[in-house]
């Protein structure tokens, strides 16, 4: 049977598994299964050569029963409405897994940001924000960075929103520079969250991080910082990769050098003392921990049988398909699912929003300690649920999350 790789279909398969376990009422199930609101916008942008290009952008709010929508903005040539719908749903379940008072949303623009100048990116971002402005705001929907957007992009979002409403609104977006109401620790938060859950996974699976071999696919915000933090805990990073390919050294890669090499040359490839491997091969290396930190659907029915890692920590959203999940589960691979593993980012985004609303800012230690408490609590709640229902960590995370959103929806009641 050919596997359906549409991320929105995949997100619904994952939801349905949890809904079955929870025996959700059919009406409630339909409500939670679909996005609450979808906005499609055209973004006319003046390019540097004087021409005008019209980009297509999306903002989707999956569910806001537990609080304002929350989720990143992605710039990528392969962005589609279905991808953004899936990512918005995953955000709704993710905020519920870590039990922070947000719903789920996501945005994206179809563009090849790596081929655009800073000026073009700024004009496109500002026009995108002005198009989605009616549905975003500190109490409505709070964007954040995702693939190929960063703190600078978020500063433009904050400024465009603020100039339009007529006052400075710090809480409209998270992942901002620290000089503009950003939070200490936000830049590292996704990777640090991965580290905390990997430490707990190591305890229950009796595989301590110290000395563990680790392969990381994707070397951006999530992947490169995860590699650095895992190495600081004395794990051995044996392979890393980016969009151009990967590098391997079974004796260990110096992560700081790899980061500097990528900053200088644009890729990790060519780092002295490493050999080159293909992006697909990095997933199939013999290692203790595999961290996919790039795109969706990289582990499918086609390659799941070749995976040799003992533990997978999903820094990326949607890297493992449902058919691959079944294969990995039969092989005994312990998968810490995306909606738990990469929830550190949204958790510190929540801290950033709280600090912005209070105009009272915390030290980095306080941020990291609060993050550790939330990630470790969430890990053990998911782990206990997986034992109670005798299901994988992914199904358990969905059972916990969907149950929480269903409770909030039921107690609010159906309007009107
Ligand atoms: P980023 O733009 O900082 O980095 C993306 C990295 O992936 C780059 O190194 C790029 O070279 C690499 N890449 C792109 N295509 C690739 C390919 N085909 N094979 C291998 N590598 C490839 O993005 P990011 O913020 O690190 O996001 C990465 C993943 O983590 C995404 O799935 C994102 O949704 C998820 N995530 C990010 C955050 C966050 O706070 N940044 C939070 C939660 C989840």
Boltz pocket constraint, residues with backbone or C-beta under 6 A from the ligand:
constraints:
  - pocket:
      binder: B
      contacts: [[A, 145], [A, 146], [A, 147], [A, 148], [A, 149], [A, 186], [A, 190], [A, 217], [A, 218], [A, 219], [A, 220], [A, 221], [A, 222], [A, 223], [A, 241], [A, 242], [A, 243], [A, 244], [A, 279], [A, 293], [A, 294], [A, 295], [A, 296], [A, 315], [A, 316], [A, 317], [A, 342], [A, 343], [A, 345], [A, 346]]
      max_distance: 6.0
